[in-house]
Amino acid sequence: MTERFLIDEQQLIEYIVGQRWFGTKTREVSRANVLDVARLRSTPPELFLLLVEIRFPEGTHDLYQVPVGVDEDGEWYDALGDPSLTRELVHLIRSGATEQARDGMLDFRSVPGFAALGRELQQARTISTEQSNTSIVFDDEMILKAYRRLEAGVNPELEMLRFLTEHGFRNIAALGGWYAYSGRPLDATLGIVQQYLAGALDGWELALDELASAPERFLGRLRRLGEVTGTMHSVLGSDSSDPAFCPEETSSESLGLLTATVDEEIERVFLELGGEEALAPIAGRGEEVREQLRNLSHFGTVGRVIRHHGDFHLGQTLWWSDDWAIIDFEGEPARSLTERRRKRSPMRDVAGMLRSFAYAASAVEILRGTPAPPGWEERARAEFMEGYLATVDQSLLPPGRSAIDRLVCIFELEKSVYELRYELNNRPDWVGIPVAGILRMLDATAPA
């Protein structure tokens, strides 16, 4: 196929580097190459989808999805800012189209019965807080998420949403459809359409608001959050016929690999610690932390490993229609797609949420000027764990509460060390939160 517009390489570099979703802003870009292009609409404004390779001086590269609109004068612009062109993408998904690119194919697929895809779309608005993707909401009923930085393989969010939908898990925003590329550069998921949960409250903001005004009310919601999480994990571990999702048994070697990875990170982070006052409680205690990790790891199996959320915290939840919904199944964006699809213990998700309670208990004073009630974090942890353990498939967990607590503690330590590095680099005023998490582990008596 041919294009009737020209894109200047330097102009393309400047455009991509200036976007919020460009993930490597601290690195110099040496080249931008259009690896493939597909024309998706032939009348002005025309719609083209570009796969653009961004190259760096050291020889590495990233690949980005760049949909562009082209006006009657041949000038190009960001198509995802044009409601008529975003509606065209949804129309292609609705119709189940297959479109030829220059060197590959674009497949658009819909989920049968997704009602919002059958309606005429009126209003479209871009979510301005999106960081790594571009999301457009249509009529407060449906949301299109376009993945900007691409990796080979099925995006875990599409994979997880399809599985959970097919297996009857209701506490998600329903999947409506998706589009994907297959061809010379790679096979990759480009975007998904989901139900938009109009009027939903962000779980993190709700926690801060109610911690400041009605802390008991939020505590009353957390047992249910534990139940929803336990149900999600049970569903994710329920299908032994699906190789991508069947639960797998683990061995003592698996625990050894886990603790070795955490141990290396502890050593690396503590070697880099400076003399900040907030770090005083853990300064010079790196070996003590590593010894406590070794003590915690002296038990048998870690239970079974399954696909899990991978980046689970209050900000990945919504309170909607008097219940919890879980969102954003992409996993940690800094990890590779292969790592994000790896099966892990469900306790890793649990630990992430418990750390989120610790953050809420501290952040409410920083952001709302109101301290959390004494003991609130401990009560939040207890409410969540009671709901979780009463609901989750017990075959996924190590046997006995002592082993469960040890495994959760290992994952909390992993998370706290990651948080420590992040806060030192990005929010020094928040360093005390991961420090307190590490101290919790140091001061606790490990279960016998």
N, C-alpha and C positions, 0 to 999 in steps of 0.2 A: 504494500500500500504506500501511498505518498501523502505528504503533508504540504499544505499550501502556506505554511508559516515558518519562519526561521527563529530559532532561539539562540541568541548570543551566549556563548559559554560563560563569560564573566557575569553577564546579567543573571544567568541561571544560578551561578554560585552565590551571588549577592542575595538573590531571593531566598534560596534555601537556608543559607547561614543566618539570615535575619528572622527565621521563623521560630516560634516557641518549641515546636516539635523537633527541631534539629538537635541531636543529642550530644554533639561533641564540640561545643562552642569554644573550648579552650585550644583546639587544634587548628593548625593552618590547613587550608584546603588547596590542593595543587591542581586538580582537574575535576570536571563534571562531564560525564558522558551519558547520552541518552541510549540505553541498551536496547530498549524496545518501546514501541508506541502503538496504540490502537485508537482508531477513530470510532467514537461511540454515538456521535450525532453529527449529521452532515449538513444541516441547515443552521444558519447563524442564530445565536452564537453556537458555533461548533464545540463539541466536547471531545477532548483527547485525553487518554490516560498514558502517562509517561512513566517508565521505570528508569530512574536516574542513578547512576553510579557516582558517588562522591569519593574521590581518591585523595590520600594524604601523602605527604612527602616520603614517609618511611616505607611506603609500598602497600599499606593496608587500605581497605575501602569499606564503605557502607552503601547500602542500596535503599533508595527511597521511592515511595509512590507519590507522584505529582500529577493530579488531575488538573488540566488547564482548559479554560475557555478561550475561544478565538473569535474576535468580533469581525465585522464586515471589512475592516481595514487590515486584517491580518495581525492585529495586536493581541498578545496573549495575556492571561491573568489567571488568578487562582479560581478554579471552577467551584471549589467547595464554599466559596463566598457568594455564589450566584444561585438563588433558590430554584431558577428554572433548570439549571444543570444538576443540582443535587436531586431534584425530583426525577430527572432522567435516569440517574443511577438507580433510584428506587423502582422506577418503571421497569428497568432491565431485570432487576431481581424478581419483581412480581411476575414477569413474563417468562422467567426461566431461560433467558437468552444465552446464546453462545456467540461470542464475537471474535473475529480473527484479528490478531495483532500482526505486526510485521514479521516477527519470528516465533510467535507463540499463540496461545489462546486464552481468552477470558471467559470464564463460566460464571453465570449468575443463577442462583438457586433460591427457592422459597420453601418455607415450611408449610405444608398443607394445613389449612384452617386458621392461619394467622390473619385475623379479621382486618387489622389496620392496613394491610397491604392491598385490600380490595377497595379502599376508599379513595376519592379524589383528594389530593393533598392541597391545602391552602397555604398555611403559614409555615415558614421555616426559619429557625434561628440557630446560630452557632453557640455552643457552650464555651464561654470565654475562659473558664478556669482550666480547660483541658491542657495538659502539658506535653504528652508524648504522641498523641493522636489528634484527629479532628473529628468532633462529634456534632451532628446537626439534629435538632429536635423538630419534628413535624407535627403541628396541631396538638401538641402536648399528648400525643398518643403513641408515637413511634420515634425511635432514635437510630440514626445511622452513624456508626463509628468506622472511620477510615483509618487503618493502620498506616502510619507514615514510614517508619523504618522497618524494612522487611528482612526476614530470615527464611531460609529454606524450610519447608515443612508446614504442617497444619498448625495454625495459631492455637495455643492451649485454651484460649477463651472460647473459640468456636467449638473445639473438641469437647470441652467440659459442658458447655451449655447444651449441645446436642445430646450428650449422654444423660444429663440430669433431666432434660425435657422428656426424652424417650422413656425414662424410668420413673416418671411421675413425681419428681421433686418440684413442689410448687413455690418454694420461697426464693424465687429468682425472677428477674425480668425476662419474660418468655422470648425465646429466639424466634425471629420471623424469617430470616434468610441470610445469605452471605454472597460474596463474590470472591473469586480466586483467579490466580494466573498460573499457567503452566507453559513452560517454554525453555528457551536456551539459558537465560541467566539462572533461573531457579523455578521451583514450584512453591507457591506461597499463598497464604490467605491475605486478601487485600482489605476486607471489611465485613461487618456484620450489621444486620438490622435487628433491633429488639423492641419489645414493649417499653414505652416510657411510663414510669410510675409517677404520674402527675400528683403533686402535693406531698410527695414523700419527704421525710426529714432525714438529713444526713446524720448517721449514727454518732459521729465524732462531735458535731455541733450540738446535737441533742444532749449528749453526755455533759458537755461543758455548760449548756444552758440550765439543765436540771440539777447539776451539781451545785450551781450557784444559787438556784431558787427552790428546788424541790428534790434534794438528793435521795430521799426515800422512794420517790416515784421512779427514779431511774433504776435504783436497786431492784424494784419490783419488776422491771422488764428483763433482767439479766438471766433469770432462770429459763425464761422462754428462749433467749438467745442461745443458751447452752443446749436446749432441746433441738433447736433448728440446726445448730452445728453438728450435734450428734446424729441427727437424721441425715444430713448431707453426707457425712462420712460413711454412714451405713449404706446409703445408696451408692456412693462411689466404690464401695467394696463389695457390691452385691452380685456382680456379673462375672462368673468364672469363665464364660465362653468368649469374652472380649479380651484379646491379648493386651490391648492398650490400657485396660482398666482392671483386669482380674487381680485380686489381692495376692501378694506373694509372701511366702514364709521367709524369715530372715534367720541369721545365725549370729553367733558371738562375734564372728569376723565383721559383720555389718556394724555392730556397736563399736568395735575397735576402729573402723574407718571413720565413723562419725566423730568419736572423741578425739581421734588424731587430727582431724580437720579443725575442730574447735580449739584444740591445744595449740596448733600452729598459729591460729589467728590471735589467741591470747598472748603468746610470746611476741608476735609481731607488734601488736598494739601497745603492749606494756613497754617495749623497747623504745617506742616513739613518744611516750608520755612526757609532757613538759612539766613545768613547775607551777601551773595554775593552782590557785587556792582551792578551787572546787575539786581538784584531783587528790588533795591531801589524804582523804580517808583510804585511798587505794594505792597511793604512791609506794613503790617498792614492794608491792605484795603480789607481783605477777606469779612468782613460784608458788605462793600460797594458793592462789586461784587455780593454778594447774594441778596442784595436789588435791584440792577439793574435787576437781573434775575427775581425777583418777578414782577417788573414793566413791563418787556417785556412779561410776561406770561398772562397779563390781556387782553386776547381777546378770541374769541369763538373757533371755530373748527380749527384743524390743517390740515383740508383737509382730503383726503383719504390716507390710508397706502397701500403700494405695496411692492413686492420684489424689492430690489434695489442692486446696486453694492456692497456697504458696506465698501469699502476701496478705495474711488475714489480720485485720485490725478493725477498730470501730469505723474508720473512714471507708471501709469496704462494705458497710452495711447501711440499710435504709429502714426507717420505721414507716411503714405504709399499711393502711387499712388495718390498723391495730395489730400488726405483726411485723416480724423482721423479714427483710429480703436481703440476700447476699449478692453482691455485684463484683465486677472487675476481676474476672478469672484469668487474667493474663499471666499472673505470677510476678515476681520481682523483676522490674524492667532492666535492671543492671545485669541480670543473669542471661545466659544464652538460652535459646529456645529449647535446646536439648536438655539443659539443666532444669528448666521450668516444667518439662514434661516428665521428669524423673519421678518415680514412685518413692514416697517417703512415709515415715510414720505420721498418722493423723495428729499425734501429739505436737508436731511442729506447728500446725495451725492453732492448736489450743494455747501453746506458749505465746504465740504472736498476739492472741487476744488478751491473755493475762498481762502481757507487757503494755498493751494499749490501755488497760485500766490504770496501770501505774502512771502512764503519761497523762491520762485525764485527771487523776488526783493531784498531780503537780501543776499541770497546765492551767487548771481552772483559776489558780491564784495569779499566774503570770498573765493570762489573757482576759480574765473576768474580774480580777481583783478580789476574789472571795476564796478563802482556804477551804479545802475539802474537810468534811467532818472527820474527827478522829476515828480511825478504824475503818473508814469507808472502803479503801482499797481491799482490805482483807475480806470484808463482807461481799464486795463485788466478786472477788475471786471465788468465794464459797458458793454464792448463788449460781454463777455460771457453771462451776464444776458439778454441782448437784444436778442441774438440768442436763448437762452433757452426759455424765456417767449413767444417769437413769435411762438414757435414750440410745446411746451408741451401741452398735453391735460389739459385744464384749470380746468376740474372737479376734478383733482387730488390735486389741490392747495387750500389753504384757500382763501376766497373771498377778493379781493382787494389787491393792492400792499403794503399797510401798514401792513396787517397781514402777507403777504409773507415775508416782510423784518424783521418783529419781529421773525418769526419762523427761518429764516436763521440765525439771530443773536444768537438765543438760541443754535442752532447747532454749530455755529462758536465758541461760548463760550465753549461748551462741548469739541470741538476739541482742542481749545487753552489750556485748563486746562490739557487735556491728553498730549499735546505736552510739556507743562511745566514740567510735571513729567518725561517724557521720556528724555528731553534734560538735565535736572539736573542729571539724572543717567548715561547718555551716551555721551552727547556732551555739556559740560558746556559752551563752546565758542558760542553756538547757542541759549542760553537761551533768549537772547534779542528778538528773533523772536516771541515766544509765549507771552512774556511780552508785546510786542507791540500790539499783537492781543487782549489781555485783556484790555490794555489801550484804544484801539479803541472803545471797547464796553463801558468802563467807561466814556469816554469823549464825546460819541455821545449822542444826545438828543433822547430818545426813542420816536417813532412815537406816536402821540396822538390817 
